[in-house]
Amino acid sequence: MRTTKVIAFSVPPEFENDIQKHAKAEHRTISEYIREAVRQYMTLRDFEQTRKNVAKRIKRRGLKTSDVKSALSEARKRA
């Protein structure tokens, strides 16, 4: 039984060539290369969403970015 799912998508020919070139340079299959790219994209999106949520909380509490940076710096010194 197969442990993966096949997802098909289309790209312009030039983009396909770039994908193949980069995958080959990293000694990966195209599937491995695309999986890693999607994984990194999703991680970045999650990070950005977290950053936005934290920024909203900071703003609601009337804090400034410099306040948060100072608090983090102090906490790191104590750790």
N, C-alpha and C positions, 0 to 999 in steps of 0.2 A: 504494500500500500504506500502511496506517495505521501511524504510528510510536508510537501510544499504545495502552494497554489500557483498557478500560472496566471499572470496579469499581463495583458497585452496593451500597449499604447503606441501611438504614432509620434514620430519626430521627423523634422525635415532631414533630408539626406546629409547635409553638412553637419548637423548636430549628431547624427549617427556616427559619422566619421570621427568627430571629436570624442565621443563616448568610447568608441573602439580604441582610439589612440591612447586615451588616458587609462583605460582599463589594462591595455597591454603594457603600458609603462609601469603600472603598479603590479604587474603579474597576477591579475585577477580576471575572472570571467566577467562578461558584461553583467550578468545577474548579480554577482558579488559587488561589483562597482555600483550598480544602481541601488541595491539594498543598502549599502553604506551611505550613499548620497541621501536617500530617503530618511534613513535613521538620523543622520546629522541634521537634516532639515526639520524633522519633527522635534528633535532635542532643542534646536534653536527656537522654534515656535513656542515650545513649552517654557523655555527660559524667558522669552520676551513677554509671554502672558504673565508669568510670575513677577517679572519686573514691573509691569503695568499695575498689577494688583498691589504690590508693595508701595509703589508711588502713590496710588489712591489712598492707601492707609496712612501714609506719611502726611499727605495733604490734609486728610480729615482731622488728623491730630494736631494740625497747625505747626508741624515741624518743618525744618529746612533740610535740604540735602546735606549741608555742612554739619548739622546736628547729628544726623545719622552716621556720617563718616567719622565724626569725633567719637561717638559712642562705640562704633565698631573698632576703632583704633585702640580705645581704652580696654575693651573686652579682649582684644588680641594680646595686649600687653600682659593681662592677668592670666591668660591661658598658658 
